[in-house]
Amino acid sequence: VVQGDLGASLTESDLPVTTELNRRMPIKLELMFMTMIIALFLGIPPGVLSAIRPGTPLDWISRFSSVLWLSIPGFYLGILIITFGAAWFNWTPPQFGQAYVPFIDDPWTNIQEFFFPSLVLALGISAIIMRLTRSSMLEVMRNDYIRTAWSKGLRERTVVWRHAVKNALIPVVTLIGLQIGGLLGGSVIIESLFNLNGVGKYTLEAILRRDIFVVQSVVLLFALTYVSTNLLVDIAYAWLDPRIHYG
């Protein structure tokens, strides 16, 4: 393992596992990156706006949307997108007819390949982020230093985005770290459904073939990534809250 030798596949003509992981890892990373970007965009701003405007139609819409996206399984939503896209618009994801296209080679085709899988994965995550952001913001907005900022006559934008959001994001950052770890294994079905030849689909195929060397290599990779992500989350705490120091 230290030398980068994870063994060879038992079912693919002794193909080294590292060779296949190197080919599929960019797909996995791009899917995770786009998923988290969409999840943060759909989760944090609505959560903040819902907290500073409680009881308004915007608050009710945000809360209803979060419950809705949490209630719909991702694989079911993915099936609906593919089915209705083909039946109503004569459209199927580009990866159904061709292999993975890197962003550098063809940005538009690459975005089409990853947008809907990322959206399906992001909706459930964004719902959790939105609800946690809202509850955290409501708690922070009741603190004394927020009332002091209001009493100084600061504008709402300054009070909310400069003083409140940064502290409210501490539990959200923890959740983001856990969700990134969950995406490692949670995207297996979505990758298979949308025919993305990433590490998740590779894992599912290896399990079905009982290819033990591939499975143990992927599990090790997922574990290392999960631990590294949580380490970065711990480091981010000190940036969000200067009162946190690591001795």
Backbone as CSV, one residue per row, in Angstrom:
resi,resn,N_x,N_y,N_z,CA_x,CA_y,CA_z,C_x,C_y,C_z
1,VAL,0.832,-1.204,0.000,0.000,0.000,0.000,0.866,1.253,0.000
2,VAL,1.919,1.286,0.822,2.816,2.449,0.890,3.468,2.699,-0.460
3,GLN,3.758,1.653,-1.191,4.390,1.787,-2.498,3.381,2.078,-3.605
4,GLY,2.085,2.151,-3.260,1.073,2.393,-4.269,0.629,1.155,-5.004
5,ASP,0.963,-0.012,-4.507,0.565,-1.264,-5.139,-0.620,-1.839,-4.384
6,LEU,-1.804,-1.711,-4.959,-3.022,-2.202,-4.320,-3.452,-3.558,-4.854
7,GLY,-2.589,-4.205,-5.593,-2.916,-5.518,-6.128,-3.532,-5.416,-7.511
8,ALA,-3.949,-6.527,-8.033,-4.542,-6.610,-9.368,-5.946,-7.180,-9.280
9,SER,-6.776,-6.780,-10.207,-8.143,-7.279,-10.259,-8.157,-8.779,-10.539
10,LEU,-9.067,-9.472,-9.878,-9.180,-10.913,-10.075,-9.984,-11.267,-11.320
11,THR,-10.724,-10.297,-11.851,-11.651,-10.607,-12.940,-11.398,-9.798,-14.204
12,GLU,-10.436,-8.897,-14.202,-10.187,-8.049,-15.368,-8.779,-8.269,-15.908
13,SER,-8.424,-9.511,-16.126,-7.139,-9.875,-16.747,-5.960,-9.286,-15.984
14,ASP,-6.018,-9.385,-14.647,-4.929,-8.923,-13.779,-4.604,-7.446,-13.974
15,LEU,-5.607,-6.641,-14.290,-5.401,-5.201,-14.422,-5.119,-4.603,-13.043
16,PRO,-4.029,-3.825,-12.882,-3.749,-3.221,-11.571,-4.891,-2.329,-11.102
17,VAL,-5.209,-2.429,-9.832,-6.301,-1.639,-9.282,-5.995,-0.151,-9.380
18,THR,-4.741,0.225,-9.143,-4.374,1.639,-9.195,-4.591,2.230,-10.584
19,THR,-4.387,1.440,-11.624,-4.605,1.925,-12.986,-6.061,2.318,-13.203
20,GLU,-6.958,1.460,-12.750,-8.387,1.744,-12.913,-8.836,2.879,-12.006
21,LEU,-8.291,2.953,-10.800,-8.650,4.048,-9.898,-8.184,5.383,-10.456
22,ASN,-7.002,5.424,-11.034,-6.499,6.668,-11.627,-7.394,7.127,-12.781
23,ARG,-7.965,6.191,-13.498,-8.832,6.539,-14.624,-10.200,7.034,-14.151
24,ARG,-10.685,6.448,-13.054,-12.039,6.757,-12.600,-12.094,7.845,-11.533
25,MET,-10.999,8.107,-10.841,-11.023,9.068,-9.755,-11.391,10.486,-10.199
26,PRO,-10.913,10.997,-11.352,-11.348,12.347,-11.766,-12.864,12.468,-11.908
27,ILE,-13.527,11.407,-12.351,-14.982,11.436,-12.473,-15.619,11.551,-11.097
28,LYS,-15.113,10.772,-10.147,-15.639,10.803,-8.782,-15.437,12.172,-8.147
29,LEU,-14.248,12.729,-8.296,-13.945,14.017,-7.675,-14.783,15.139,-8.274
30,GLU,-14.946,15.119,-9.600,-15.760,16.163,-10.227,-17.211,16.058,-9.795
31,LEU,-17.726,14.836,-9.689,-19.100,14.652,-9.231,-19.276,15.167,-7.809
32,MET,-18.331,14.859,-6.923,-18.406,15.332,-5.545,-18.298,16.847,-5.475
33,PHE,-17.384,17.423,-6.251,-17.178,18.870,-6.228,-18.429,19.600,-6.706
34,MET,-18.992,19.183,-7.836,-20.179,19.849,-8.358,-21.366,19.645,-7.426
35,THR,-21.466,18.464,-6.814,-22.557,18.204,-5.881,-22.508,19.146,-4.691
36,MET,-21.330,19.325,-4.119,-21.211,20.186,-2.951,-21.426,21.653,-3.316
37,ILE,-20.983,22.078,-4.497,-21.222,23.461,-4.919,-22.721,23.725,-5.021
38,ILE,-23.454,22.826,-5.668,-24.904,22.992,-5.799,-25.583,22.919,-4.442
39,ALA,-25.133,21.984,-3.581,-25.750,21.830,-2.261,-25.550,23.072,-1.399
40,LEU,-24.356,23.643,-1.444,-24.101,24.858,-0.666,-24.912,26.032,-1.196
41,PHE,-25.025,26.127,-2.518,-25.784,27.227,-3.127,-27.272,27.116,-2.788
42,LEU,-27.799,25.889,-2.774,-29.215,25.690,-2.485,-29.512,25.586,-0.993
43,GLY,-28.467,25.457,-0.169,-28.678,25.249,1.252,-28.414,26.452,2.130
44,ILE,-27.252,27.090,1.969,-26.878,28.161,2.896,-27.677,29.446,2.681
45,PRO,-27.724,30.033,1.459,-28.505,31.279,1.310,-29.973,31.149,1.700
46,PRO,-30.701,30.094,1.269,-32.087,29.981,1.732,-32.195,29.801,3.243
47,GLY,-31.240,29.089,3.851,-31.277,28.917,5.291,-31.088,30.228,6.031
48,VAL,-30.168,31.051,5.534,-29.935,32.357,6.156,-31.157,33.256,5.990
49,LEU,-31.683,33.331,4.779,-32.848,34.180,4.529,-34.063,33.708,5.317
50,SER,-34.205,32.394,5.459,-35.316,31.861,6.238,-35.202,32.227,7.707
51,ALA,-33.971,32.294,8.218,-33.763,32.613,9.636,-33.993,34.091,9.928
52,ILE,-33.616,34.956,9.010,-33.782,36.397,9.271,-35.174,36.892,8.891
53,ARG,-35.956,36.038,8.246,-37.351,36.377,7.912,-38.268,35.248,8.368
54,PRO,-38.262,34.899,9.661,-39.087,33.773,10.124,-40.575,34.087,10.007
55,GLY,-41.331,33.064,9.638,-42.770,33.233,9.540,-43.257,33.854,8.251
56,THR,-42.363,34.243,7.362,-42.743,34.839,6.091,-42.967,33.738,5.045
57,PRO,-43.574,34.085,3.900,-43.726,33.077,2.829,-42.399,32.467,2.391
58,LEU,-41.323,33.271,2.388,-40.011,32.741,2.025,-39.574,31.655,3.000
59,ASP,-39.840,31.864,4.274,-39.492,30.882,5.296,-40.296,29.594,5.095
60,TRP,-41.572,29.716,4.837,-42.410,28.536,4.650,-42.013,27.763,3.390
61,ILE,-41.713,28.480,2.320,-41.301,27.813,1.083,-39.990,27.060,1.289
62,SER,-39.042,27.679,1.983,-37.754,27.034,2.229,-37.927,25.782,3.078
63,ARG,-38.721,25.869,4.118,-38.915,24.721,4.990,-39.686,23.602,4.285
64,PHE,-40.675,23.968,3.501,-41.422,22.944,2.757,-40.528,22.260,1.738
65,SER,-39.693,23.047,1.048,-38.793,22.476,0.047,-37.809,21.507,0.680
66,SER,-37.305,21.855,1.858,-36.340,20.969,2.515,-36.978,19.632,2.883
67,VAL,-38.208,19.683,3.384,-38.899,18.432,3.718,-39.169,17.620,2.450
68,LEU,-39.535,18.305,1.367,-39.828,17.618,0.108,-38.601,16.894,-0.423
69,TRP,-37.463,17.568,-0.450,-36.254,16.946,-1.010,-35.728,15.834,-0.111
70,LEU,-35.951,15.955,1.193,-35.555,14.870,2.091,-36.444,13.646,1.940
71,SER,-37.663,13.850,1.432,-38.635,12.753,1.345,-38.516,11.962,0.050
72,ILE,-37.847,12.534,-0.964,-37.764,11.868,-2.268,-36.414,11.165,-2.376
73,PRO,-36.388,9.839,-2.540,-35.106,9.137,-2.704,-34.384,9.613,-3.960
74,GLY,-33.066,9.725,-3.862,-32.282,10.223,-4.977,-32.381,9.355,-6.218
75,PHE,-32.379,8.033,-6.021,-32.422,7.151,-7.186,-33.764,7.274,-7.908
76,TYR,-34.845,7.516,-7.158,-36.163,7.683,-7.783,-36.215,8.979,-8.587
77,LEU,-35.662,10.056,-8.016,-35.626,11.329,-8.733,-34.773,11.212,-9.992
78,GLY,-33.671,10.473,-9.904,-32.819,10.270,-11.076,-33.546,9.516,-12.175
79,ILE,-34.309,8.495,-11.795,-35.091,7.737,-12.783,-36.122,8.638,-13.457
80,LEU,-36.772,9.507,-12.685,-37.752,10.423,-13.266,-37.100,11.372,-14.269
81,ILE,-35.923,11.888,-13.923,-35.233,12.813,-14.830,-34.901,12.128,-16.151
82,ILE,-34.357,10.927,-16.066,-33.988,10.209,-17.289,-35.236,9.829,-18.088
83,THR,-36.275,9.340,-17.417,-37.483,8.884,-18.110,-38.213,10.029,-18.792
84,PHE,-38.484,11.102,-18.033,-39.216,12.219,-18.625,-38.366,12.975,-19.638
85,GLY,-37.052,13.012,-19.409,-36.190,13.649,-20.393,-36.236,12.940,-21.729
86,ALA,-36.260,11.612,-21.701,-36.316,10.837,-22.944,-37.706,10.865,-23.566
87,ALA,-38.754,10.794,-22.729,-40.114,10.701,-23.255,-40.654,12.046,-23.739
88,TRP,-40.360,13.119,-23.032,-40.944,14.411,-23.352,-40.038,15.290,-24.214
89,PHE,-38.731,15.187,-23.997,-37.809,16.096,-24.694,-36.839,15.374,-25.620
90,ASN,-36.985,14.059,-25.731,-36.093,13.266,-26.577,-34.631,13.523,-26.203
91,TRP,-34.399,13.570,-24.880,-33.064,13.885,-24.374,-32.607,12.787,-23.425
92,THR,-31.387,12.394,-23.555,-30.745,11.484,-22.608,-29.389,12.053,-22.236
93,PRO,-28.870,11.737,-21.063,-27.557,12.240,-20.675,-26.499,11.875,-21.714
94,PRO,-25.581,12.795,-22.033,-24.575,12.537,-23.071,-23.744,11.292,-22.812
95,GLN,-23.520,10.937,-21.527,-22.671,9.785,-21.215,-23.328,8.464,-21.600
96,PHE,-24.630,8.482,-21.949,-25.268,7.254,-22.403,-24.785,6.846,-23.786
97,GLY,-24.294,7.824,-24.565,-23.846,7.514,-25.916,-22.367,7.687,-26.139
98,GLN,-21.645,8.151,-25.129,-20.208,8.348,-25.270,-19.545,8.229,-23.904
99,ALA,-18.242,8.181,-23.912,-17.486,8.049,-22.671,-17.364,9.411,-21.979
100,TYR,-16.696,9.403,-20.847,-16.469,10.619,-20.078,-15.693,11.642,-20.893
101,VAL,-16.174,12.875,-20.901,-15.519,13.969,-21.618,-14.962,14.944,-20.593
102,PRO,-13.633,15.110,-20.495,-13.064,16.046,-19.520,-13.532,17.482,-19.768
103,PHE,-13.572,18.250,-18.707,-14.017,19.645,-18.789,-13.130,20.454,-19.722
104,ILE,-11.848,20.187,-19.720,-10.913,20.940,-20.561,-11.193,20.688,-22.044
105,ASP,-11.585,19.470,-22.386,-11.817,19.133,-23.790,-13.113,19.731,-24.319
106,ASP,-14.183,19.630,-23.532,-15.492,20.128,-23.975,-16.294,20.524,-22.738
107,PRO,-16.183,21.782,-22.293,-16.848,22.196,-21.046,-18.356,21.979,-21.065
108,TRP,-19.026,22.294,-22.174,-20.487,22.187,-22.207,-20.953,20.741,-22.076
109,THR,-20.330,19.842,-22.823,-20.696,18.427,-22.719,-20.388,17.885,-21.331
110,ASN,-19.268,18.284,-20.767,-18.903,17.844,-19.426,-19.932,18.284,-18.398
111,ILE,-20.396,19.525,-18.498,-21.405,20.026,-17.556,-22.711,19.265,-17.723
112,GLN,-23.086,18.963,-18.968,-24.300,18.182,-19.199,-24.200,16.783,-18.591
113,GLU,-23.012,16.196,-18.638,-22.824,14.862,-18.071,-22.983,14.854,-16.562
114,PHE,-22.560,15.927,-15.908,-22.496,15.907,-14.446,-23.594,16.704,-13.759
115,PHE,-24.306,17.571,-14.489,-25.234,18.467,-13.807,-26.360,17.705,-13.119
116,PHE,-27.061,16.843,-13.847,-28.220,16.167,-13.255,-27.825,15.142,-12.193
117,PRO,-26.772,14.335,-12.385,-26.350,13.475,-11.265,-25.976,14.283,-10.028
118,SER,-25.285,15.404,-10.239,-24.902,16.243,-9.102,-26.122,16.866,-8.447
119,LEU,-27.091,17.295,-9.263,-28.311,17.893,-8.717,-29.087,16.889,-7.879
120,VAL,-29.204,15.663,-8.366,-29.926,14.626,-7.622,-29.264,14.373,-6.273
121,LEU,-27.936,14.288,-6.267,-27.227,14.077,-5.004,-27.300,15.300,-4.103
122,ALA,-27.332,16.493,-4.701,-27.238,17.727,-3.921,-28.541,18.099,-3.238
123,LEU,-29.674,17.709,-3.796,-30.945,18.168,-3.239,-31.147,17.699,-1.801
124,GLY,-30.890,16.433,-1.545,-31.041,15.938,-0.173,-30.047,16.587,0.783
125,ILE,-28.804,16.758,0.325,-27.781,17.390,1.169,-28.132,18.846,1.426
126,SER,-28.590,19.551,0.394,-28.936,20.970,0.556,-30.094,21.145,1.536
127,ALA,-31.030,20.196,1.554,-32.144,20.290,2.495,-31.652,20.207,3.940
128,ILE,-30.716,19.298,4.196,-30.162,19.175,5.551,-29.373,20.424,5.910
129,ILE,-28.568,20.916,4.970,-27.766,22.122,5.219,-28.681,23.315,5.483
130,MET,-29.753,23.442,4.718,-30.666,24.565,4.897,-31.306,24.553,6.280
131,ARG,-31.765,23.397,6.728,-32.427,23.315,8.023,-31.445,23.597,9.165
132,LEU,-30.225,23.067,9.050,-29.232,23.315,10.096,-28.781,24.776,10.083
133,THR,-28.614,25.358,8.892,-28.241,26.774,8.802,-29.316,27.651,9.428
134,ARG,-30.551,27.344,9.162,-31.651,28.138,9.722,-31.659,28.074,11.240
135,SER,-31.593,26.863,11.804,-31.630,26.732,13.264,-30.407,27.378,13.910
136,SER,-29.249,27.231,13.290,-28.035,27.836,13.833,-28.097,29.355,13.768
137,MET,-28.612,29.879,12.664,-28.733,31.332,12.526,-29.717,31.906,13.540
138,LEU,-30.829,31.208,13.769,-31.801,31.687,14.753,-31.178,31.778,16.140
139,GLU,-30.323,30.832,16.466,-29.658,30.853,17.771,-28.642,31.989,17.851
140,VAL,-27.861,32.163,16.787,-26.835,33.207,16.785,-27.463,34.599,16.830
141,MET,-28.570,34.784,16.127,-29.190,36.112,16.057,-29.725,36.571,17.410
142,ARG,-29.840,35.658,18.375,-30.307,36.037,19.714,-29.158,36.396,20.655
143,ASN,-27.918,36.309,20.189,-26.771,36.582,21.054,-26.609,38.080,21.313
144,ASP,-25.886,38.386,22.399,-25.715,39.782,22.809,-24.920,40.584,21.778
145,TYR,-23.880,39.982,21.171,-23.064,40.769,20.248,-23.827,41.144,18.983
146,ILE,-24.850,40.373,18.637,-25.698,40.737,17.507,-26.572,41.934,17.874
147,ARG,-27.127,41.916,19.093,-27.920,43.069,19.541,-27.049,44.322,19.632
148,THR,-25.797,44.147,20.036,-24.881,45.295,20.077,-24.631,45.842,18.678
149,ALA,-24.477,44.951,17.708,-24.266,45.388,16.320,-25.477,46.153,15.803
150,TRP,-26.684,45.679,16.154,-27.887,46.409,15.748,-27.926,47.792,16.405
151,SER,-27.553,47.842,17.706,-27.623,49.117,18.428,-26.632,50.146,17.895
152,LYS,-25.562,49.676,17.248,-24.597,50.597,16.642,-25.105,51.204,15.334
153,GLY,-26.224,50.717,14.875,-26.788,51.250,13.644,-26.230,50.626,12.378
154,LEU,-25.620,49.455,12.501,-25.071,48.798,11.318,-26.196,48.306,10.407
155,ARG,-25.909,48.258,9.125,-26.898,47.782,8.171,-27.154,46.288,8.358
156,GLU,-28.340,45.854,7.956,-28.706,44.449,8.127,-27.727,43.529,7.413
157,ARG,-27.313,43.916,6.209,-26.380,43.075,5.460,-25.091,42.877,6.242
158,THR,-24.589,43.928,6.879,-23.350,43.824,7.646,-23.540,42.944,8.878
159,VAL,-24.644,43.134,9.580,-24.897,42.346,10.789,-25.023,40.869,10.455
160,VAL,-25.771,40.571,9.406,-26.054,39.174,9.079,-24.832,38.482,8.491
161,TRP,-24.295,39.046,7.422,-23.256,38.341,6.676,-21.868,38.478,7.294
162,ARG,-21.628,39.535,8.027,-20.290,39.721,8.604,-20.180,39.199,10.023
163,HIS,-21.252,39.320,10.798,-21.180,38.963,12.212,-21.900,37.654,12.546
164,ALA,-23.037,37.397,11.923,-23.843,36.247,12.317,-23.506,34.981,11.533
165,VAL,-23.384,35.110,10.221,-23.241,33.912,9.385,-21.979,33.135,9.712
166,LYS,-20.883,33.842,9.932,-19.605,33.161,10.158,-19.670,32.240,11.369
167,ASN,-20.269,32.708,12.458,-20.394,31.861,13.645,-21.462,30.786,13.463
168,ALA,-22.499,31.081,12.704,-23.551,30.102,12.490,-23.086,28.947,11.616
169,LEU,-22.011,29.144,10.855,-21.565,28.115,9.926,-20.735,27.016,10.589
170,ILE,-20.377,27.171,11.855,-19.540,26.157,12.506,-20.204,24.781,12.508
171,PRO,-21.453,24.636,12.973,-22.075,23.306,12.867,-22.350,22.893,11.429
172,VAL,-22.539,23.863,10.542,-22.773,23.541,9.132,-21.524,22.941,8.505
173,VAL,-20.359,23.495,8.869,-19.099,22.953,8.339,-18.912,21.514,8.793
174,THR,-19.282,21.231,10.035,-19.221,19.845,10.511,-20.094,18.939,9.658
175,LEU,-21.297,19.403,9.380,-22.219,18.614,8.554,-21.667,18.426,7.142
176,ILE,-21.063,19.467,6.586,-20.503,19.375,5.235,-19.424,18.304,5.183
177,GLY,-18.565,18.271,6.206,-17.527,17.249,6.247,-18.107,15.846,6.270
178,LEU,-19.169,15.660,7.059,-19.816,14.339,7.119,-20.486,13.993,5.791
179,GLN,-21.081,14.988,5.146,-21.761,14.726,3.881,-20.773,14.389,2.770
180,ILE,-19.595,15.017,2.780,-18.576,14.670,1.794,-18.161,13.215,1.969
181,GLY,-17.987,12.811,3.221,-17.677,11.413,3.471,-18.797,10.493,3.022
182,GLY,-20.041,10.916,3.238,-21.167,10.106,2.800,-21.283,10.021,1.288
183,LEU,-20.839,11.056,0.593,-20.896,11.038,-0.871,-19.993,9.965,-1.463
184,LEU,-18.931,9.617,-0.748,-18.001,8.613,-1.266,-18.720,7.301,-1.569
185,GLY,-19.545,6.883,-0.626,-20.277,5.637,-0.846,-21.692,5.857,-1.329
186,GLY,-22.254,7.039,-1.049,-23.644,7.296,-1.402,-23.890,7.529,-2.870
187,SER,-22.839,7.789,-3.629,-23.020,8.066,-5.056,-22.943,6.811,-5.909
188,VAL,-22.818,5.643,-5.278,-22.689,4.395,-6.035,-23.897,4.184,-6.946
189,ILE,-25.103,4.331,-6.398,-26.315,4.094,-7.171,-26.474,5.151,-8.263
190,ILE,-26.200,6.406,-7.923,-26.383,7.486,-8.894,-25.394,7.346,-10.052
191,GLU,-24.153,6.985,-9.751,-23.183,6.776,-10.822,-23.633,5.649,-11.748
192,SER,-24.157,4.586,-11.191,-24.633,3.479,-12.012,-25.873,3.878,-12.807
193,LEU,-26.762,4.635,-12.180,-28.000,5.044,-12.840,-27.725,5.960,-14.028
194,PHE,-26.792,6.906,-13.855,-26.470,7.862,-14.914,-25.271,7.425,-15.762
195,ASN,-24.833,6.193,-15.574,-23.760,5.616,-16.397,-22.477,6.447,-16.333
196,LEU,-22.125,6.878,-15.131,-20.851,7.569,-14.912,-19.835,6.540,-14.412
197,ASN,-18.774,6.365,-15.145,-17.787,5.338,-14.799,-16.812,5.836,-13.725
198,GLY,-17.384,6.198,-12.586,-16.573,6.649,-11.474,-16.217,5.519,-10.538
199,VAL,-15.623,5.891,-9.405,-15.200,4.889,-8.431,-16.402,4.182,-7.814
200,GLY,-17.521,4.896,-7.652,-18.708,4.275,-7.083,-19.236,3.139,-7.941
201,LYS,-19.353,3.377,-9.240,-19.800,2.322,-10.144,-18.797,1.177,-10.187
202,TYR,-17.512,1.527,-10.133,-16.445,0.515,-10.109,-16.574,-0.370,-8.873
203,THR,-16.925,0.240,-7.744,-17.110,-0.511,-6.503,-18.282,-1.475,-6.614
204,LEU,-19.390,-0.989,-7.146,-20.566,-1.849,-7.291,-20.261,-3.035,-8.208
205,GLU,-19.582,-2.775,-9.317,-19.233,-3.856,-10.239,-18.305,-4.864,-9.566
206,ALA,-17.360,-4.368,-8.755,-16.432,-5.273,-8.069,-17.158,-6.129,-7.034
207,ILE,-18.125,-5.547,-6.340,-18.896,-6.315,-5.354,-19.682,-7.419,-6.047
208,LEU,-20.306,-7.093,-7.164,-21.086,-8.094,-7.894,-20.194,-9.204,-8.444
209,ARG,-18.942,-8.866,-8.781,-18.006,-9.873,-9.302,-17.229,-10.565,-8.193
210,ARG,-17.414,-10.104,-6.943,-16.667,-10.611,-5.795,-15.156,-10.443,-6.009
211,ASP,-14.791,-9.274,-6.497,-13.380,-8.945,-6.750,-12.814,-8.326,-5.474
212,ILE,-12.265,-9.134,-4.595,-11.907,-8.722,-3.247,-10.825,-7.651,-3.232
213,PHE,-9.843,-7.729,-4.143,-8.760,-6.752,-4.137,-9.259,-5.357,-4.497
214,VAL,-10.191,-5.277,-5.421,-10.770,-3.985,-5.780,-11.581,-3.430,-4.625
215,VAL,-12.392,-4.272,-3.991,-13.257,-3.813,-2.909,-12.439,-3.303,-1.735
216,GLN,-11.422,-4.047,-1.327,-10.641,-3.616,-0.171,-9.833,-2.355,-0.485
217,SER,-9.406,-2.199,-1.736,-8.671,-0.991,-2.121,-9.572,0.237,-2.083
218,VAL,-10.797,0.083,-2.568,-11.728,1.208,-2.564,-12.142,1.564,-1.145
219,VAL,-12.370,0.570,-0.315,-12.725,0.842,1.088,-11.599,1.597,1.786
220,LEU,-10.356,1.202,1.538,-9.218,1.916,2.110,-9.170,3.357,1.618
221,LEU,-9.416,3.552,0.331,-9.417,4.905,-0.235,-10.517,5.756,0.369
222,PHE,-11.702,5.183,0.512,-12.812,5.924,1.113,-12.504,6.304,2.559
223,ALA,-11.907,5.379,3.302,-11.592,5.653,4.702,-10.574,6.777,4.837
224,LEU,-9.527,6.747,4.017,-8.507,7.801,4.064,-9.109,9.158,3.702
225,THR,-9.971,9.172,2.691,-10.600,10.426,2.287,-11.516,10.953,3.381
226,TYR,-12.254,10.068,4.027,-13.171,10.468,5.088,-12.404,11.077,6.266
227,VAL,-11.315,10.431,6.651,-10.510,10.940,7.773,-9.876,12.283,7.402
228,SER,-9.360,12.403,6.191,-8.727,13.648,5.747,-9.739,14.788,5.708
229,THR,-10.948,14.504,5.248,-11.981,15.533,5.190,-12.332,16.044,6.575
230,ASN,-12.474,15.149,7.526,-12.797,15.580,8.887,-11.648,16.331,9.533
231,LEU,-10.400,16.009,9.167,-9.256,16.789,9.648,-9.331,18.224,9.123
232,LEU,-9.665,18.388,7.855,-9.802,19.730,7.280,-10.939,20.495,7.953
233,VAL,-12.011,19.790,8.309,-13.125,20.429,9.006,-12.673,20.949,10.365
234,ASP,-11.906,20.162,11.095,-11.395,20.599,12.400,-10.507,21.834,12.254
235,ILE,-9.698,21.860,11.208,-8.836,23.026,10.977,-9.670,24.259,10.638
236,ALA,-10.768,24.053,9.909,-11.614,25.179,9.509,-12.293,25.834,10.705
237,TYR,-12.487,25.094,11.802,-13.111,25.685,12.983,-12.336,26.910,13.464
238,ALA,-11.005,26.801,13.489,-10.172,27.898,13.990,-10.298,29.134,13.121
239,TRP,-10.549,28.948,11.810,-10.726,30.106,10.937,-12.094,30.738,11.142
240,LEU,-13.119,29.934,11.362,-14.471,30.467,11.550,-14.612,31.136,12.907
241,ASP,-13.986,30.601,13.922,-14.096,31.155,15.274,-12.701,31.303,15.863
242,PRO,-12.157,32.532,15.937,-10.807,32.753,16.450,-10.630,32.302,17.902
243,ARG,-11.731,32.105,18.616,-11.610,31.668,20.011,-11.162,30.213,20.102
244,ILE,-11.252,29.484,18.985,-10.844,28.084,18.968,-9.376,28.003,18.611
245,HIS,-8.586,27.422,19.474,-7.157,27.254,19.226,-6.782,25.802,19.489
246,TYR,-5.816,25.307,18.724,-5.305,23.958,18.910,-3.909,24.036,19.468
247,GLY,-3.724,23.466,20.667,-2.422,23.526,21.299,-1.536,22.367,20.879
